């Protein structure tokens, strides 16, 4: 059921906000044990929120979000509700404030069902590095969900919320959405405030949306976008109206297909399904153009150097003193910090911090960090060139479909290389949306992405929606 | 060249304690990760000018006094608090 349909049911009083919330909570209780998509379920708060929402509806003051039950990734702060980043470091952390995106949804009457599982500190593409256990794919529980917003994607795919807030630093909304057969939107950098999103890589992080359809992602974005004086990088260029173009004719859209995204390393089944989607758009009358992003070969390395350098700085705040895990070991101040970080962080987080300090330290800074930032500029230029002749760019979301748990997440280099098709979007600060365009021989969803011009989410949502209207999506059965 | 000496140096910068076994395992991981990162060194930046600051800052807010959060709320997440202060091991 779409968010618009849920809205109608609530407004027509075919279901009350409390009944709707209770239905989701019951389903979470019955099925989340199979997929582990939630770290914290806020049952009591959710019922109270739903009662308030129903009162608002009864008084005829209901809006687009009144009574809509959503989940929130556990790296987005929620006042009075644990926000763990799926880390032992923040196992007991209760934020004293709401993230701006959460506050906007709550003020508009949305019901927060709970906090979703993820890769620790959003560093990963499998959602298996969580301190609270890995997330399992609702299409096949022996497989990963992708990540880092694996809990968000799984919670939507399994029907355990109406929509979900996630975060995307290098593909963390789009890739799990692809693996779990749902739709994931990463907005333009600056479109949604990062205030209250626990920082991983500040120049790349962006709060995004996972939902059942492109239209639904636009629906949620309408509620969370906008300038925020608490985030110095938030923008006034985001204007809303993200579902306005849904249903519009897209046959005049020019679609660029970059050849580098279909070269070595992509699974044949993924390649075939994505190119079939290209043909489908061509049959609609869209102009298909071969384009090129030559610097893609540098993208993974540049992304990991920039994001890890920023992570090394951002995560230096976790010292075991003001908040977070505190070790019982250590005679002096320095030892206390080192032991707290040793015991509080998982291996992947430690690797990123170490890599970040490598990139920034004397002797390596020029060759690694500086070159990575030059590559960032080059990638932005190449995207700008492509958008001179195209309106959207169509690519695969990931080189493979969801793999078996334990198959590759212990090999960091293999994991990093799997981010190849998503990281350039964050590097360039662009919006992109991933949707399902096929299924592999094992029945696992295949994702394709549509990348748009900065602040032109409307177009990619509309082009994506047109495809979804013609594509028969298979529901996950748990 | 990644070796245990470099790993120990990075661990010091990162303020993370490693046992000998952990240090050896991290050195092995870092070796393969840095080999992947070496790709950026091949990028030819001699032909064009490149800005290093990629993020624009928009409409910075005025520097004005505002109430902050109550002390109890701020200290409620710390493991060791006394007289509204964070307790740390003796440093002098």
Interface residues (C-beta under 8 A of the other chain):
Chain A: X92 X93 X94 X96 X97 X189 X190 X202 X203 X227 X229 X230 X232 X233 X234 X235 X236 X295 X297 X298 X300 X301 X302 X304 X305 X312 X316 X319 X320 X321 X322 X323 X324 X326 X330 X331 X332 X333 X334 X335 X336 X337 X338 X339 X341 X342 X345 X350 X351 X353 X354 X355 X357 X358 X359 X361 X367 X368 X370 X371 X372 X373 X374 X375 X376 X377 X378 X380 X412 X413 X416 X417 X429
Chain B: X6 X7 X9 X10 X11 X13 X14 X15 X16 X17 X18 X26 X29 X30 X32 X33 X34 X35 X36 X37 X38 X39 X40 X41 X42 X43 X45 X48 X50 X51 X52 X54 X55 X56 X57 X58 X59 X60 X61 X69 X73 X74 X76 X77 X78 X79 X80 X86 X88 X89 X90 X91
